Amino acid sequence: MNTVLMFGAALLLTACSGGGDSPSGTSTGAASTTISGTAAGGAPLIGTVTVKDSRGIERSRNINLAAAGAYSIDVTGLTPPFVLRADGAVGGTSVTYFSGTDNVVTNGNINVNVTPFTDLIIGNIAGQIAANYYSGGNFSTLTTQALTVAQQQLRDRLLPLLQAVGLNNTVDLLRASFSANGTGIDAALDLVKVTVNPNTNIATILNLANNQAITDDLASRIDVTVIDASGVTDFQQIVNGLKTLESLFATSAPGPNDAALLALFDANGFLFGGYDFNAFMPDFLSFTNVGTKFAFTLSEPLTPSNVPTNAKGKLTITPNNRIPTTVEWQLNKVTVNNVSSWRSVGDLRIASAYVQAHASNLQTLTSGLWFADFDIPVGSTIDYAVITGRGLGNKGGRDGVSPGLLLVNYRNGASPGVALPPYQGATEALTPVRNALRYNVLPLTDQEILPIVDNEIYTVVFYDDNNTPSNFADDIPLNGAGYQITLPRRPYLLTELQLPGVFPAFTSPSVANLTAIGLAGGNLTATWTLPAGQLAGSIEFVRGTVPSVGGSVAFDYVGIDLNPTAVTTSFTVSAPGAGRTVMSTGLNLETQDAQGRAFQVWVTQ
């Protein structure tokens, strides 16, 4: 089971400062030293914040990965007013939020949050989507009065929901300090989904607790419909359950029979990537380390809306010193001994299916889609899968002529391989892999990448070939019309990858040193540079050898996970086995950016 991919590759995002009242102060004619705050959309935003001043000068900083969405930017020398843009991912979805300030300061620091709420405030001041206001660069309408009026109008419309999570009608959505931890302002953000139509300049605010939607015409000030707060209690119970789960890992890992742990799961109804509760829990406990945080964001409203019993969304897992990862997750409201509670039931899928953008410099520069986090359980009846969506229209499907990409379950219990159609059986001899060097990666051309948009939706259908590989007519689709999976950010164009500073770069070892260690073993020290906004994931030494008397190539590997900020590491490589001749040696570094795009760079013999 590949649970480590789902729960292990994550970076701890510890909480930032607690809630408090908004700062007060007076306008000044010069920029203060810093702008800081929290960027979040329910879960913390992982990415960057950019500030743009009234002269069009921009400064960017990574959001602090040691805090839940916290950021800080030095704005010394810049001229107010300022508009801020936060780019990154929230709950596995690519997002961009805007905010602003006319430079109301306290003690040399401006606290400015960047959230869907602040995006609406800026949009209402601008009378258009906030992105256009930012790019236009004329911020003369961003005044103290305009910010006050726009915020009050939004606060009035959200007031029942704000009060339901413990806030009042004076909370400063722009400047009040908060943590992305499911309380206060963050609790309100958890409960709404804001979308803006760039063609009509109309925003929709959807209450995910009860499926009520209100609209906000950014070009008008006459919108007065108030959002309803029913259903909030159910979501707060879900958040409280996750806080209980966090507390169980605060200082040590709970045991498999811990009553508090078991009470958070519906063991009878649980299924995650094809694994039942008994198969899932040992790996979950093994790979979930002390200090792990959990954040649940709803993908759609609670159902049914009148008496909710199901919550469907994304669970972001942030173990200590690892890159965050997000998985599909559901909870059901279950009654046990006449007591109802929300319990996790996994993703309710027969196999795990995820996709991310990928770029590599192995042999040639490539960009495309990576299916590393597909995981098919051992013994599953799944023989192959077909993925459809943009960029995959000419890949032949399962029969060689249909749209979609063919993935084959060659290994009976691991990540399937990207295969050449037509499907003729679940072995490489029958259905060849497209590229042995990139087993589960599909390189794409720039022409294939261009139509792909951020948060692109792909559909995955798993099939049982019914023991007749050559007869598609009797193949059985095992997951109905398919699962939908999201690609947060489109792959880089090959022309973009050629620009400096996109890939990390090794500074050691040299090819000669790597070759020598491959031949004799020894201590290997690697160093590299990380581009801004990228996080280190793992590093792996790979060596190919053959028997001295002749035979097929076998590979041995030494790999370690990295602290996300690491730029060096050392580990020991053993000598090749007796009677084996070294044919190749390589060192592979894997990183990713805030939107989950993966980068692989190689030093090879």
N, C-alpha and C positions, 0 to 999 in steps of 0.2 A: 504494500500500500504506500502511495506517495504522499502521505499526510504531511511530511516535512515540507513539501512545496506549498501546502495550503496553510500550515500553521507555524512553520519554523523560520521562514526567510523574512524577518521583520525587524524593524528598528523601533526602540522604545520612544514613545512620545509622551514624556511626563507632563503632568499638569502645570500650567503657568499660574500666575498669581490669581487669587480668589476674587470673587465679585466685590463690587463696591459702588459708591455713588460716582456720578460723572464729575470730572474735574471742572473747576470754575476758573475764571480769569478774565483778562481783557485783551482785546486785539492789539497787536503791536505792529510796527512797520517793518521789522526784520524777522527773518526765519529763526526759529528756535533751534537748539542743537539737534534734537532727535524727534522723529515720529515713531511711535511704537504702538502695538495693539495686538489684537487677535484676528487671524483670518480663518474662517470656518464656515461650514454650511451644514451644521449638525455635527458631523465628524470633523476633525482638524483638516485644514487644507494643507496638502504637502506640495510645495512648489516655491514660487518666488513672489515677492511684492515689489512693485515699481512705483516710485513717486514721480510725478511730473509737475513742474512748477509753472507759473504764469508766463515764463519766457520759453517754455517748451523743453527745458533741461530735464533729463530723466536720470534717476539713480535706482538701481535694483539690488536687492539682497535676498538670499535664501531665507525661507521661513525657518526659524530655529527648530531643528530636529530634536533638541533636548527639552522642548516644551510643546504643549498641545496647541499648535497653530500660532505661537507667539513669534513676532518679528520686531526688528528695530532698524531704522534707517537714519543715518546722519544726514541732516538737511542743511548743515551750515553752508551759507553762501547762496542758498536758493531763495527764490522770491515767492511769497504766497500770493493768492491762494494755491492750494495743492489738490490734485486729484490723484488717487491711488488706484492701482490695478493689481489684483492678485490672480496669478495664473497657476494652475496645478490640477490636482485631483482630490476629490472628496468622495469617499466610499467607492473607489474604483471608477469614478466618472470624471471626465475632463471638464473643468469649470473655469470661468473667468468672472470675477466679481470686481465692482468698483466702489470707491468711497471718496471722501473729500473733507477738507477743512479750510476755513478761512484764516487759520492760525490763531485760534484761541489757545492760550498756553498756560501752563502751571509749572513753575520751577524749571523752565527750559525744556520741557518735554510735552509733546502733544500725544495723547492717547487716542488713536483712531482705529476703530474696528473695520474690517473688510468682510462683508457678509452679503447674502441675498437681500437683507433688509436695507443695508446702506446702499446697495446697488439701486434699489427702488427710490431711495431718497434722492440720490444724484440724478436718476432718470426723470423724476418729477420736477426737479429744479431746471433741468435742461429742456424738458418738454419733448424728449426723444430718448432712445436707448442710451444708456450711460457710455457704451463703447464709442458711439459717435461723438459724444461730448468730449471724451478723453482725446480722441484722435484729432478733433477740431482745434483744441488748444486754447480757445477763448473761454476763460473761467471767470469773466467779470460778473456773472450772475451768482457766483458762489459766495454769498454773503452770510453774515451771522443770522440776519432775519430770514433769508431764504432757507437756510438749514433748519432753523427753528420751526418755521411753518410747515415745511415738507415732512419733518420728522413727526410733528404733532398730528398731522393728517394721517400718516401711516399708523401711528400709535393708537389713534382713535379707532381705526378700522380693525386693528389686531387686538384691541383691549380685552375682550373675553378670553382669548387664548393666552395672552400675557398674564392675566390674573389667575388663570387656571394653573400656571406653572410657578406661581408665587411672586410675580412681578407686579408693579403698580403703574399708574398712569403717568408717572414722571420718570420712568426708567429711560436713561439716555442710550438708545440703541447704537448711536455713533461712538460714544466716548466712554461708556461704563466698562471698567475692566471685567473680563470674564474668562473662564477656562472652557475649552471644548470638552466638557466632562458630563454632559447630560443634565446640567442644572442651570437655572437662571435663563439668561438669554439663549444659551445653547439648547436648553430644553425646548424653547419656542422654535428655534431653527430646525430641530429634529422633526417637528410636527408639520412643517409646511414645505411645499415644493413650489418654487417660483420659476416661471418660464416667461420669456418676453418675445413677442413676435416682432422681428425687426422691420417688417413691411408695414405693420399697422401701428407700431409703437404702443401696443396694448399688452400689459402684463397680466398673467393669471396667477393668482395665489390660491393654491390647493391645500386644504386641510387634509392631511394624510390620515388623520384619525377618524374622519367621518365622511370623506369624499365630497365635502362642500367646497365650491370654488367661487371666488369673487374676482372681478376684473379691475384693473387699474389702468385707465387711459392716461399715459404719461403726458399727453398734450392738453389734458383737461384737469380742472380742480374740482369737478362736481361729483366725483365718485364718493359715495358715502356708505355703501353697503358694508355691514360689519360681519366679520367672520364668526362662525359658531364654534364653541369650545367643547361640544359633546365628543366623547371618545378619548379625551385627553388622559383620563384616569388609566385606561387600558395601556396606553403607551408608556405612561410613567411606571406602571408595574413591570413592563418589559425592561426599561432602563434600570430599575432597581434590581432586577434579576441579574443583569450583567454586572452591576456593581458588586453584588454578592459573589459572582464568579471571580471578579478581579480580587476581591478580598481573600478568597481561598488560595490565591497564588501570591499574596503580598509578601510573605516571608518564607514560605516553603510550598511544595506541591502537595495537594491533597491526595489521599489514597483512593483506590478504585471503589472502595465501599463507603466513602465519606457520605453521610446522609444528606448534608447540605448540598454537595455536588450532585448527587443523584436526583434531588428534588428539582433541579434546574432543567432536566432532560425528560422527554417522553420516550422511555426506552422501547416501548412497544411499537410506537409509530416512527421511530428514528430511522433515517437513511441518509448517508452522506457519500456521494460519489459511488454508490453501489454497495457500501459497507453498512451493515447493521450496527446497532449500538455496541454490542459485545466486541465487534472487530474494531470499531472506531476508537473506543475509549482508551485502550492501552497506548495507542500511538499518540492520542491527544495529550495524555498525561506525560508521555515520554518527551514530546517535542515542545510542550508549552512550558516555558521557563518562568522562574520567579520574577515578578514585576510585570508580567504581561498585562496589557490593557485591551479592552474590547469596546468597540463602538458600533452600534447597529443603526443603519439608516434605512428607512422605508423606501422601497422602490415603487410601491403603489399603495392605495389606501387600505386600511384594515377592512377585512371582509368577514361576514356581511356587515354592512354599514350600521344596521340598527342594533345588532348584538354581536360585536366582533368576536370571532374565534380563531382567526388566522392572520398572521403578520408575515409579509414577504418582503425581503430586502437584501441588504448587503452587510456582512459582518467584517469589519476591519480589525485585524489582529496585529498587535504591535508588541511582540516579545522584546526582551532586553537586548539591545545592541544588534538588531537585525533590521533589514528593510521591511516596511509594512507590507502586508498582503491582504487582499480583500476577496472574500468568497461569497457565493450565493448562500442565503440562510433563511430559514423559516421558523416561526414559533406558532404553536397552537395553544389555545386556552383549554386546559384539561381539568376535569373535576375528579379529585381523588379524596375519598372519605368525606364527601360533601363540601370540600374546599376547592375552589377554582383558582388556578394559577397559570401563568404563561410559561410554557416549557419549550425548549429548543427541540426541533425535529430534524435538523440538518438541512440539506438542500433538496431532499426528496427526489434525487436524480439517480439513475442507474449507473452513471459514470460521471467523472468530473470533466468539464470542458471549459477551457479558457484560451484566449488568444491575446498576444501582445505583439507590438511592432519590434522588429529585430534588425540590427545592422552588424556586419562583420567585415574584418579585413583578412580572413583566411584565404590565402591564394589570390583571390580577387575581391574587390569591394562589392558587397551585396547589401540589399535592403529588402525587407519583406515581412512575412508573418511567421510567428513562432508559436508552435502548439505544444510547448514543453509541459504545460500544466494540464494536459489531457491525461487521465488516469483511468484505465480499465481494470477492474478487479480480476484476480486470478480465478479461472474457472468460469468467467462470464460467458454467456452465449453470444456476446458481441463479436462479430467477425470483422466488420469495417464500419466506417462512418463517411457521410458525405456532408460537406460544409458549403453553403451557398451564401452569396453576398457580393458586394462590389470588389472588383479585382480578381474574382474567381470564375467569371463567366465563360472563359475559354479553356478551362482545365480538364474538361472531359467527363466530369462526374464519375459514376461507377461503370458506365458502359463505353466510355471513350468519346461520346458525342454530346452528352448532356452538360448543362451548366453545373458548376460546383467542383470542389476539390475532394479527391479520394484519400482517406486515411485508413490504413490497414493495421489490424491488431496482430502484428507479427509475433509479439513476444508473450502473448497470453498473460497479461497482467502487468502492464507498464504503459508508457506513452506510445500511442500508435505512430506509425511512420507515414510520411507524406509519399504517396505511391503513384506510379504511372498506371492509368487505366488502359484497358478494362480490367475490372476485378476478376481474378481467376482462382482465388484461394488465399488463405491467410498465412502465406509464407513468401519470403522474398524470391524464392525460386519460381513461384507461380505468378506473383504480382510484384514486379521489381520496385524498389524504393527509388524515388526520383534522384536523390543525391546522397550517397553514403556518408559524405563528409558533413552533411547537414541533415541528419536523419528526420527531424521533425520541424524543419524550417523550409518555407517556400519563398525563394527569391522572386521578386517582382520587378518588372520594368517601370520606368517613370510613367509611361503611358498607362500602366495598370494601377499605379499608386494614385495618380492625380484625381480620379473620381471618388476616392475614399475620403470620408469626412470624419471629424472627431466624433467619438461616441458612436461609431458605425456598428450596426447590429448585424450579426451573422446568425444563421440557423444551422443547427447540427442535428442530423438524424442518424441514429445508430441502427445497424442492421444485423440480423442473423441470416446467414446464407442458406439455412435449412439443409445443410450438407449437400447442396447442389450448386457449387460456385459458378458454373457456366449458365445457370438458369436464373435470371433476375426476376422472372415472373412469380416465383414462389418465395422470394426473400421476404423476411418479416421485419417491418420497421418496429423497433422495440420501444421507442419513446414518442409514438404518435406523430404529430406534425413537426416535432423537433423541439430542442431547447434553444433559446435565444442567448447569445453571448455578446458581450460588448467589447469593442476595441477602443480604449479611451482616447488614443491619439493616433492619427495615421502615421505610417512609416515615413521616414525621411526619404526624399527623392535622392537618387544617386548623385545628382548635381549638388545637392545640399551637403551630402556626406564628404564631398571633396573640399569643403571649406575648412580652414584651420580651426582647431579647438572643438571639434565635434566628438572625436574619439578620445578616450584616455590613451596615454602613451607610456610604454615601458621605458625606463631609463637604465634598468639592469634586470636580469643578467644580459651579457652579450651572447651572441649566437655561439661563440667559442666556449664560453663558460657553461652554457646550457648543454652543449654537446658533450663536454667533458663529464658533467654530472650524470648525464644519461648513460655514458659508457661505464662509469666506475661507482656511481652513487656519491652521496655526500650531503653537506648542508647547502641548501639553495636559498639565497636571499634575493628577493625581487623588490624593486621599487618602481613607482609609476606616478604620473601626474593625473589628477582628476579634473575634468572640465567643470566649470561652474554649474551647479544644480544637479550634478550626477552623484550617485551613491555607489560605493563599492559593495559588491555582492559576494563573489567567491573567486578563488584562483585554483587552477588545476594543472598539475604536471601530467603529461601523457607520453608514454614510451611504447613504441611498437617493436617487437622482437620476433625472430623466427628461430626454430631449432637449427643448430649449426650443421646438422646433417640434412637439412631441407625440411620444408613443411609450410604450413599456413602461418600468417601473422597473428600474434596475440598482443593485446594491449594491457598495460598496467597503468594505474592512475593513483595519484596522490592529490587530494583536494581538501581545501579548508574553507569554511565560511569566514567572511571578513567583517570587521566593524565598518559601518557605512562610511566613516570618514578616513579609513585607513589608506595610506599611500606607501606602505611597505609591510613585508612579512617575511618570515623565515620558516623553513621546515626541512625535514630530513628525507632524502630519497635513498632507498636501498639500492644496492648493486643489482644488475640484471641477474636472472636465474642462471644457474650453471648450465652450460651447454647451449646458451641462447645468444644470438647475434643481434645487436641493436640496429634496426633499420631506420627509425625516425624518433625524434624527440621534439616535444612542443610544450609551451607554457601558455595557458589561456586565462585571461582576466575577464570577468564578467561584471558589468556595471549596469545601472539603469537610472533614468531620470524620473522626475516627479510624476509624469504621466504613464510610467511603466514601460517606456521604450527601452529595450535591452540592447547593450553594446558588448561585442566580444572582440578583443584584440589578442593577437598571437605573436609570440616569438617562436620560430620553428627552425629546426636544423635544415 
